[in-house]
Amino acid sequence: MLEITNLSKTFNPGTINEKVALSNVNLTLQDGDFVTVIGGNGAGKSTLLNMISGVYSADSGSIVVDGINVTNKPEHKRAKYFGRVFQDPMTGTAANMEIAENLALAARRGKRRTLRMGVTSKEKAHYKELLKTLGLGLEDRLTSKVGLLSGGQRQALTLLMATLQKPKLLLLDEHTAALDPKTSAKVLALSDKIIKDEHLTAMMVTHNMNDAINYGNRLIMMHEGRIILDISGEEKKKLTVEALLHKFEEISGSEFANDRALLS
């Protein structure tokens, strides 16, 4: 479903601020893979997701999604292949529009628009059933403005919108980092359920080592723009935070540098 070959990206090349963000990254995701991505500060985690989605162009290498080479496609041209949920709950929804209107926008993504009525009764009934699955009571608030929702409710809605039209790849970029622990756990569990129920291929960047270990069928760890660990199967099931830190230090020759990850 995703094949990345020798992908490299350097910001501000030839200047005092030069930063190698990705260096010859190779990664293949099979259909249905749920990969968690973890690494220290500046390891290249979010840059990798931004490169896949087209926010940044590649210096070299290629990105192929379900057999389609998207390396040189601009962000808006490749958006139809991806669903994405960001760290900030305010991103990904239109705050001044109703819940039903936001869902309608997501449902029409990539389709031709007409001058017909905005949201039909049939669509509203469908959205109500979808919102029930979130267990947040939003099915009774279809006409509420999204800006009035809590961070957790908004992130859950964004997740639903990102997967309304089954994407080839779901990208979760620290999508629970801004939430309190209880809400974060609920959104994570919801993410896992949607990914399993819809048989989605997904990548989740997280700063929480426990979440990286407990979710998904595969874990990759990044360091200085490279993938230094790729763990799956029984090895991942038996993994602990201590063992993961030990592996990181053994391979990288340095201590793990991410206070948030260590504290969580």
C-alpha positions in Angstrom: 0.0 0.0 0.0 3.0 2.3 0.6 6.5 2.0 -0.8 9.1 4.6 0.1 12.5 4.2 -1.6 15.7 6.2 -0.7 13.7 9.2 0.4 15.8 12.2 1.5 15.1 15.7 2.6 17.4 18.5 3.7 16.1 21.9 4.9 18.1 25.1 4.2 20.9 23.2 2.3 24.3 25.0 2.1 23.4 27.4 5.0 24.3 27.6 8.6 20.8 26.3 9.4 21.2 23.2 7.2 19.2 20.3 8.7 19.1 16.7 7.3 15.5 15.7 8.1 15.4 12.4 6.2 18.3 10.4 4.8 17.7 7.5 2.4 14.6 6.2 4.1 13.2 3.0 2.9 9.8 1.7 4.1 7.1 -0.7 2.8 3.6 -1.0 4.3 1.4 -3.9 3.4 -2.4 -3.5 3.0 -3.8 -3.4 6.6 -0.6 -2.6 8.4 -0.9 -0.3 11.4 2.5 1.1 12.0 3.4 3.2 15.0 6.4 5.7 14.6 8.5 6.9 17.5 11.8 8.6 17.9 13.6 11.4 19.7 13.4 15.2 19.1 14.1 16.0 15.5 14.3 12.3 14.4 12.2 13.0 11.3 8.8 11.5 12.3 6.5 14.3 11.4 8.7 15.2 8.4 8.1 11.7 7.0 4.3 12.1 7.3 4.6 15.5 5.7 6.7 14.1 2.8 4.1 11.3 2.2 1.2 13.7 2.2 3.0 16.2 0.0 3.6 19.1 2.4 7.3 19.0 1.5 8.8 17.9 -1.8 11.5 15.2 -1.9 15.1 16.0 -2.7 15.5 12.4 -3.9 13.8 9.1 -3.7 10.2 8.0 -4.5 6.8 7.5 -2.8 4.4 5.0 -4.3 0.9 4.6 -2.9 -1.0 1.5 -4.0 1.0 1.4 -7.2 0.7 5.1 -7.9 3.8 7.2 -7.9 2.9 10.4 -6.1 6.5 11.6 -5.6 6.1 14.7 -7.8 2.4 15.3 -7.3 1.5 18.4 -5.3 -0.3 18.1 -2.0 -3.8 18.8 -3.3 -3.4 16.2 -6.0 -2.4 13.4 -3.7 -4.9 14.4 -0.9 -7.5 12.0 -2.2 -5.3 9.0 -1.2 -4.9 10.0 2.4 -6.9 10.7 5.6 -5.0 12.7 8.1 -5.5 13.8 11.7 -3.2 16.4 13.2 -2.0 17.1 16.7 -4.1 20.3 17.0 -7.8 19.5 17.5 -8.6 22.8 15.8 -7.1 21.5 12.5 -9.0 19.4 10.1 -12.5 20.8 10.7 -14.4 24.0 9.9 -15.1 25.6 13.3 -18.0 27.8 12.1 -19.8 25.0 10.3 -22.2 22.5 11.7 -21.2 18.9 12.5 -23.4 17.6 9.7 -21.9 20.2 7.2 -18.3 19.1 8.2 -19.2 15.5 7.5 -20.8 16.4 4.2 -17.6 18.1 3.1 -15.6 15.0 4.0 -18.1 12.8 2.2 -17.9 14.9 -1.0 -14.1 15.1 -1.1 -12.8 14.4 -4.6 -16.3 14.4 -6.0 -18.0 16.9 -8.4 -20.0 19.6 -6.5 -23.5 20.7 -7.5 -25.9 23.4 -6.5 -28.2 20.9 -4.8 -29.3 21.3 -1.1 -26.3 21.2 1.2 -27.1 18.2 3.4 -30.0 15.9 2.6 -32.3 14.2 5.1 -30.9 10.8 4.0 -27.3 12.1 4.6 -28.2 13.4 8.1 -29.7 10.0 9.0 -26.5 8.3 7.9 -24.2 10.8 9.8 -26.3 10.2 12.9 -25.6 6.5 12.8 -21.9 7.1 12.2 -21.7 9.5 15.1 -23.4 7.0 17.4 -20.4 4.7 17.0 -18.2 7.4 18.7 -20.2 7.1 21.9 -19.9 10.8 22.6 -23.5 11.9 22.2 -22.7 13.9 19.0 -25.5 12.1 17.1 -27.9 14.5 18.8 -25.9 17.6 18.0 -25.8 17.5 14.2 -26.6 21.2 13.9 -24.0 22.3 16.6 -21.1 24.4 15.4 -17.9 22.3 15.5 -16.1 25.2 17.3 -18.2 24.5 20.4 -17.0 20.9 20.8 -14.3 19.9 23.3 -10.8 18.9 22.0 -11.6 15.2 22.3 -15.0 15.5 20.6 -13.4 17.5 17.8 -10.5 15.0 17.3 -13.0 12.1 17.3 -15.0 13.9 14.6 -11.9 14.6 12.6 -11.0 10.9 12.7 -14.4 10.1 11.4 -14.1 12.6 8.6 -10.6 11.4 7.7 -12.0 7.8 7.2 -15.4 8.6 5.8 -14.1 7.8 2.3 -11.8 4.9 2.9 -8.3 6.3 2.4 -5.5 4.3 1.0 -3.4 5.4 4.0 -4.5 7.0 7.3 -1.9 9.4 8.8 -2.1 10.2 12.5 0.4 12.8 13.5 0.5 12.8 17.4 -3.2 13.2 17.2 -3.7 12.7 21.0 -0.8 14.8 22.2 -2.9 17.8 23.0 -5.6 15.9 24.9 -5.8 15.0 28.6 -4.9 11.3 29.5 -8.5 10.1 29.8 -9.6 11.7 26.5 -6.4 10.6 24.8 -7.0 7.0 25.7 -10.6 7.2 24.4 -9.5 8.7 21.0 -6.7 6.1 20.7 -9.1 3.2 21.3 -11.5 4.7 18.8 -8.7 5.1 16.2 -7.7 1.4 16.7 -11.4 0.3 16.3 -11.9 2.3 13.1 -8.6 1.0 11.6 -9.5 -2.6 12.4 -13.2 -2.4 11.4 -12.4 -0.6 8.1 -9.2 -2.7 7.5 -7.2 0.5 7.0 -3.5 0.9 6.4 -2.3 3.5 9.0 0.8 5.2 10.3 0.7 6.8 13.8 3.4 9.1 15.0 3.4 9.2 18.8 5.7 10.5 21.6 4.2 7.9 24.0 6.3 4.7 24.1 3.6 2.7 25.7 1.1 3.6 23.0 3.7 2.8 20.3 4.1 -0.6 21.8 0.4 -1.3 22.6 -1.1 -0.3 19.3 -0.5 -1.5 15.8 1.1 -4.6 14.4 4.4 -2.9 13.7 6.7 -0.3 15.3 9.4 1.7 13.7 11.9 3.9 15.5 13.6 6.9 13.8 16.9 8.6 14.7 18.5 11.5 12.8 16.4 11.0 9.7 16.8 7.3 9.5 14.7 4.2 10.5 16.9 2.3 12.9 14.4 -0.2 14.3 11.5 -2.0 12.6 9.7 -4.4 15.0 6.7 -6.6 14.3 5.0 -9.9 15.1 5.8 -11.7 18.3 8.8 -9.5 19.0 6.5 -6.4 19.2 4.0 -8.2 21.4 6.8 -9.0 23.9 8.3 -5.5 23.7 8.7 -3.3 26.8 9.7 0.4 27.2 12.9 -0.7 28.9 13.8 -3.1 26.1 12.9 -0.5 23.4 15.2 2.1 25.1 18.0 -0.4 25.3 17.7 -1.3 21.6 17.7 2.4 20.7 20.9 3.1 22.8 22.5 0.0 21.4 21.9 0.9 17.8 22.3 4.7 17.9 25.1 4.8 20.5 23.3 7.6 22.3 20.5 8.2 24.9 17.0 8.6 23.8 16.3 12.4 23.6 12.6 13.0 24.1 11.5 14.1 27.5 7.8 13.8 26.7 8.3 10.1 25.6 10.3 9.3 28.7 7.8 10.9 31.1 4.8 9.3 29.5 
